[in-house]
Amino acid sequence: MLELEEGLPSEHDRRGPWVVAERRAFLGRALMAQGKFDEALEFLAGSYPVFQKYFGDNDKRTREVRERLHELYEATGDKEKAALYESPPQRHPPRLSRSFRSEPASEAVLLSRGSS
């Protein structure tokens, strides 16, 4: 494992700890693709809380690592831990009802606004 980490930036990298987490997540995904689940877990589990802290639960990076952790635990048969990383429902802004949507103003309305 040490050889893999030699190319990673230091945790004290001036760009921030999230840079290290990003690289570790990338390595974790690569190891997972090779079926090296124990090694992948170390990288993915270490990067997840960093992404949560810096970007929040709904950030693309955080969601992706959460999904990989879910898949990893599913692949190893640990359903209990897999359930901890199930993706929460996406939060979308509420839709506006038709009466609140902006409609193009007619020329008469625009002219009357300009004349006051």
Sequence and secondary structure as in RCSB ss.txt:
>XXXX:A:sequence
MLELEEGLPSEHDRRGPWVVAERRAFLGRALMAQGKFDEALEFLAGSYPVFQKYFGDNDKRTREVRERLHELYEA
TGDKEKAALYESPPQRHPPRLSRSFRSEPASEAVLLSRGSS
>XXXX:A:secstr
 HHHHTTS  TT TT HHHHHHHHHHHHHHHHHTT HHHHHHHHHHHHHHHHHHH TTSHHHHHHHHHHHHHHHH
TT HHHHHHT            GGGS     HHHHHHHHT 
